[in-house]
């Protein structure tokens, strides 16, 4: 039977019996039937810690007859880290800077007052943490008009990112995009916040609107997918 052009690509069939880990020169490889797995670009699936290799191998072991890469968030992050091209580390660092330039925690609502009060109560401690723990001082704004952040803060964010290895940097860039916040990404990376809690903080405005008007099925599914990603990036940092 002919395949329609718009037919989704079928999921690849599971081609291995077992997934395990093996130490390789101080790092840890994920093996499938004893052979090191490879990324889409052909890099060997070797990660820096035993804990991360174990978690990635568990994702491969959990696959059924077909391999659902969408359900393997740690594997996808590992592939991203391994398949970095020259110059990608600087691009990832600039991703963190981009979200620092318009960090969601810096934009407080003008109205209603109860939303503003909730944001002030829940966001201010993390703005204070960024300043006290990391030396990152952010300008706070009211409304949606862009508020430029201090050049020194953005420079510090870039320097912080450039000092990280590729695996931590991959996680930071992913988390910043997920939360629309460099501050929340750094808080999860520092193990000060859970991924799920960071997601809740990043979407206070959406949650407020949902409390008032309800949630449709599409929005609920999107939030649930984001929560899985948030929990995965927390697990990523913990395993590193």
C-alpha positions as CSV (number, residue, x, y, z in Angstrom):
1,X,0.0,0.0,0.0
2,X,1.3,3.4,-0.9
3,X,2.3,5.7,2.0
4,X,0.7,9.1,2.0
5,X,3.2,12.0,2.1
6,X,1.7,13.3,5.3
7,X,1.9,10.0,7.1
8,X,4.0,10.4,10.3
9,X,7.3,8.5,10.3
10,X,6.7,5.2,12.2
11,X,8.6,4.8,15.4
12,X,11.7,2.6,15.0
13,X,11.3,-0.9,16.3
14,X,13.2,-2.0,19.4
15,X,16.3,-3.8,18.1
16,X,18.0,-4.8,21.3
17,X,17.3,-7.1,24.3
18,X,19.0,-5.3,27.1
19,X,20.3,-1.9,28.1
20,X,23.1,-1.5,30.5
21,X,26.1,0.8,31.4
22,X,29.8,0.3,31.1
23,X,32.7,2.4,32.4
24,X,34.8,4.0,29.7
25,X,38.0,6.0,30.6
26,X,36.4,7.6,33.6
27,X,33.0,8.2,32.0
28,X,30.0,5.9,31.5
29,X,28.6,4.5,28.3
30,X,25.0,3.3,27.7
31,X,25.2,-0.1,26.0
32,X,22.5,-2.0,24.0
33,X,23.2,-5.7,24.0
34,X,26.8,-4.9,24.9
35,X,27.4,-2.3,22.1
36,X,27.6,1.4,22.9
37,X,24.5,3.2,21.7
38,X,25.0,6.2,19.3
39,X,23.4,9.6,18.9
40,X,21.7,10.6,15.7
41,X,24.9,12.3,14.6
42,X,26.9,9.2,15.4
43,X,28.5,10.2,18.7
44,X,28.9,7.4,21.2
45,X,26.4,7.6,24.1
46,X,28.9,8.3,26.8
47,X,28.0,10.6,29.7
48,X,30.1,11.9,32.6
49,X,28.4,10.2,35.6
50,X,27.3,6.8,36.5
51,X,24.0,8.2,37.8
52,X,23.2,9.8,34.5
53,X,24.2,6.7,32.5
54,X,22.0,4.6,34.7
55,X,19.0,6.9,34.2
56,X,19.5,7.0,30.4
57,X,19.9,3.3,30.2
58,X,16.6,2.9,32.2
59,X,14.8,4.9,29.5
60,X,16.1,2.5,26.8
61,X,15.2,-0.5,29.0
62,X,11.6,0.8,29.4
63,X,10.9,0.9,25.7
64,X,8.3,-1.6,24.4
65,X,8.3,-3.0,20.8
66,X,8.7,0.5,19.3
67,X,11.2,3.1,20.6
68,X,9.4,6.3,21.6
69,X,12.1,8.9,21.7
70,X,9.6,11.5,22.9
71,X,9.3,9.5,26.1
72,X,13.1,9.5,26.7
73,X,13.9,13.1,27.8
74,X,17.2,12.3,29.4
75,X,18.3,10.5,26.3
76,X,17.3,13.5,24.1
77,X,19.2,15.9,26.4
78,X,22.3,13.6,26.2
79,X,22.1,13.5,22.4
80,X,21.9,17.3,22.4
81,X,25.0,17.6,24.6
82,X,26.9,15.0,22.5
83,X,26.0,16.3,19.1
84,X,27.1,19.9,19.8
85,X,28.8,21.4,16.8
86,X,31.8,23.8,17.1
87,X,30.5,27.1,18.5
88,X,27.4,25.5,20.0
89,X,28.6,26.1,23.6
90,X,28.6,29.9,23.0
91,X,25.2,29.6,21.4
92,X,23.9,27.8,24.5
93,X,25.4,30.4,26.8
94,X,23.7,33.1,24.8
95,X,20.4,31.3,25.2
96,X,20.7,31.7,28.9
97,X,21.6,35.4,28.4
98,X,18.5,35.8,26.1
99,X,16.2,34.6,28.8
100,X,18.0,36.7,31.4
101,X,17.3,39.8,29.2
102,X,13.5,39.2,29.6
103,X,13.2,36.9,32.6
104,X,9.6,36.1,33.4
105,X,10.3,36.7,37.1
106,X,11.0,40.4,36.4
107,X,7.6,41.2,34.9
108,X,5.0,41.9,37.6
109,X,1.3,42.4,36.7
110,X,-0.2,45.9,36.9
111,X,-3.6,44.4,37.8
112,X,-5.3,42.6,39.3
113,X,-3.9,43.2,42.7
114,X,-4.3,39.7,44.0
115,X,-2.2,38.4,41.1
116,X,0.5,41.1,41.8
117,X,0.5,40.1,45.4
118,X,1.0,36.4,44.5
119,X,3.8,37.3,42.2
120,X,5.5,39.5,44.7
121,X,5.2,36.8,47.4
122,X,6.5,34.0,45.3
123,X,9.0,35.7,42.9
124,X,10.8,38.2,45.1
125,X,12.6,35.5,47.1
126,X,14.1,34.1,43.9
127,X,15.2,37.6,42.6
128,X,16.8,38.1,46.0
129,X,18.5,34.7,45.8
130,X,19.9,35.5,42.4
131,X,21.4,38.7,43.8
132,X,22.7,37.3,47.0
133,X,23.9,33.9,45.9
134,X,25.0,34.6,42.3
135,X,25.6,38.4,42.2
136,X,22.9,38.7,39.6
137,X,20.9,41.9,40.1
138,X,17.7,42.2,38.0
139,X,15.6,45.2,37.2
140,X,11.9,44.6,38.1
141,X,9.2,45.9,35.9
142,X,5.4,46.4,36.0
143,X,3.5,45.5,32.9
144,X,4.7,44.1,29.7
145,X,7.0,46.9,28.5
146,X,10.6,45.6,28.2
147,X,12.9,46.6,31.0
148,X,16.6,46.4,30.0
149,X,18.7,44.5,32.4
150,X,22.1,45.8,33.7
151,X,24.9,45.0,31.3
152,X,26.9,43.7,34.3
153,X,24.2,41.2,35.1
154,X,24.0,39.9,31.6
155,X,27.8,39.7,31.5
156,X,27.8,37.7,34.7
157,X,25.2,35.3,33.3
158,X,27.3,34.7,30.2
159,X,30.4,34.1,32.2
160,X,28.6,31.7,34.5
161,X,27.3,29.8,31.5
162,X,30.7,29.7,29.8
163,X,32.2,28.1,32.9
164,X,29.9,25.1,32.7
165,X,30.6,21.8,30.9
166,X,28.6,20.9,27.9
167,X,26.2,18.7,29.8
168,X,25.3,21.3,32.5
169,X,25.1,24.0,29.8
170,X,22.7,21.9,27.7
171,X,20.5,21.5,30.8
172,X,20.6,25.2,31.6
173,X,19.7,26.3,28.1
174,X,16.8,23.7,28.0
175,X,15.5,24.8,31.4
176,X,15.7,28.5,30.6
177,X,13.6,28.0,27.5
178,X,11.1,25.8,29.4
179,X,10.7,28.3,32.2
180,X,11.3,31.5,30.2
181,X,13.7,32.3,33.0
182,X,17.4,32.2,33.5
183,X,16.9,32.6,37.3
184,X,14.7,29.6,37.6
185,X,17.0,27.5,35.4
186,X,19.9,28.4,37.6
187,X,17.9,27.7,40.8
188,X,17.1,24.2,39.5
189,X,20.7,23.6,38.5
190,X,21.8,24.7,42.0
191,X,19.2,22.2,43.4
192,X,17.4,25.1,45.2
193,X,14.1,24.4,43.4
194,X,12.5,21.3,42.0
195,X,11.7,21.3,38.3
196,X,8.0,21.1,39.0
197,X,8.0,24.0,41.4
198,X,10.1,26.1,39.0
199,X,7.4,25.4,36.3
200,X,4.7,26.5,38.7
201,X,6.5,29.8,39.4
202,X,7.1,30.4,35.7
203,X,3.4,30.2,34.9
204,X,1.7,32.1,37.8
205,X,-0.2,34.3,35.3
206,X,-1.5,31.3,33.3
207,X,-2.5,29.5,36.5
208,X,-4.3,32.6,37.7
209,X,-6.3,32.8,34.4
210,X,-7.0,29.0,34.7
211,X,-8.4,29.5,38.2
212,X,-10.8,32.1,36.9
213,X,-11.8,30.7,33.5
214,X,-11.0,27.0,33.6
215,X,-8.7,24.8,31.6
216,X,-9.3,23.3,28.2
217,X,-8.0,19.8,27.3
218,X,-5.3,21.2,25.0
219,X,-3.9,23.5,27.6
220,X,-3.9,20.8,30.2
221,X,-2.0,18.4,27.9
222,X,0.5,21.1,27.1
223,X,1.1,21.8,30.8
224,X,1.4,18.2,31.6
225,X,4.1,17.8,28.9
226,X,5.9,20.8,30.3
227,X,5.8,19.3,33.8
228,X,7.4,16.0,32.5
229,X,10.1,18.1,30.9
230,X,10.6,20.1,34.1
231,X,10.9,16.9,36.2
232,X,13.4,15.5,33.6
233,X,15.7,18.5,33.7
234,X,15.7,18.3,37.5
235,X,16.7,14.6,37.2
236,X,19.4,15.7,34.7
237,X,21.0,18.1,37.1
238,X,20.7,15.7,40.0
239,X,22.4,12.9,38.0
240,X,25.3,15.3,37.0
